Amino acid sequence: MPRYYTEEHEWIDVDGDVATVGITDFAQSQLGDIVFVEVPDTGAELSQGGDAAVVESVKAASDVYAPVDGVVTEGNGQLEEDPALVNSDPEGEGWFFRLTLTDKSQLDALMNAQAYKDYIADL
Amino acid sequence: MTESEQTGEDAVPTATLPLDAWHRDRGGRMVEFAGYWMPIQYEGIMAEHLWVRENAGLFDVSHMGQLLLSGDGAAAALEAIVPGDIAALKPGRMRYSLLLAEDGGVLDDLMITNEGDQYGIVVNGAVKWDDIGYLRENLPDHITLNHNEDYGLLALQGPKAVDALARLVPDVAALVFMQAIPAEWQGHAIGISRSGYTGEDGFEISLPNEALAAFADALCAMEEVKPIGLGARDSLRLEAGLPLYGHDLSPEIDPVEADLGFAVGKRRRGEENFPGAARILGHLEEGPPRRRAGLLIDGKVPVREGAKLFDGEQEIGVVTSGGFAPSVGAPIAMGYVPRDHAVPGTALAAEVRGKRVPCTVAAMPFVPHRYVRKQGG
């Protein structure tokens, strides 16, 4: 299952037409202690680069953008009770939402794991 | 993912403090604040915050302005621009006060210490240059005002601060809250007061720039002491109900609105001779139109600076500071609401991203102060 990354530090796992989105380990380490996550409602239509979710650390609120166009099928309800999952397992249990892709060609412009690793090394 | 909240200013190049390398060596994540690079956190804001409440945390507050004021009639000169009873401040004692604009608005909050032959004044880093200009403009020519840039300022805060600091300077154990002494450490002349801005017992230590790193090392070598960043400093002072200049205090707000009426001395109230006396005394007498109030947030959504406050459909106020409170275990905030709403128990709602979040006006502090006001008590 290929995983792609954005310059805004989201990751996206793609399985056929369905994808899972979260923020990267680098992102959570920069944010620090996560105290609240707001995920999109099921059925929300997201467009690439638009606001999709909000993640709040002790010090600040940050927007999470949609890495691609799609329709939300599920938000991660576990984050409501346990937002710290984003710190402890950002690229696993701490996923934010799932969506069905509406334009798979948008994936071509995203980074793969090695490209993202090189990208954050330069930040 | 992008942070929607910015810290710092971008008008002038960011300066470095004497302990810059010390912070970086210890893993401090540096951000721009008040024109300086300062550590926002080391291991994490939550852990650092809780450490200070249980142990002792070392804060570098060298960005703050340390001013020295002397000359005949210095107390009276100061009283022309602050509402406190400075004449009654005894040597070795310090007092929280406010620098007032002509209309009674707050230009800064500050600490004034009677050092015997002079007054020591500590002002906020972000406005220190404005303060110096305003002081010079409003002080008689024969009063000397010096900005002591050769000294840095450290704060050691928390219930174990006294044990740690007494190993280096034994005299500190005898101090009470808001008392200050000159002292010596390894041949350096230093100044220590039992004060701080976290709600905990603690001390502020003024010492020469060249001694800062060795002193910070000596403290952090002790098991009770860890370095603490600006992030936890902010959450600690918020829980302690203490206002932060530029957020909860501004030139548009007077001391009574800010719920700092205690800073208007009793004698001064009778004399009516401080800036904005008519407005301030009127607000003391009749109550201010709006007042700073604490807010407990219902649920987990942090309510931050700028959030509008509603009573039903009516917009009635605004949040000036807010965030997750680690010791409370929930989000808290402070803001300005009409006087009749500034009553604990009043149900309000805050607007966050277009949604209404229920909240309740609460008495401050949110976490009890633990100042040591009496020895042997």
Interface residues (C-beta under 8 A of the other chain):
Chain A: E8 H9 E10 I23 A27 G32 D33 V35 F36 E38 V54 V55 E56 S57 V58 K59 A60 A61 S62 D63 V64 Y65 E80 P83
Chain B: M1 T2 E3 S4 E5 I40 Q41 G44 I45 M46 A47 H49 G231 D234 S235 K300 V301 P302 R304 G323 F324 P326 P331 R353
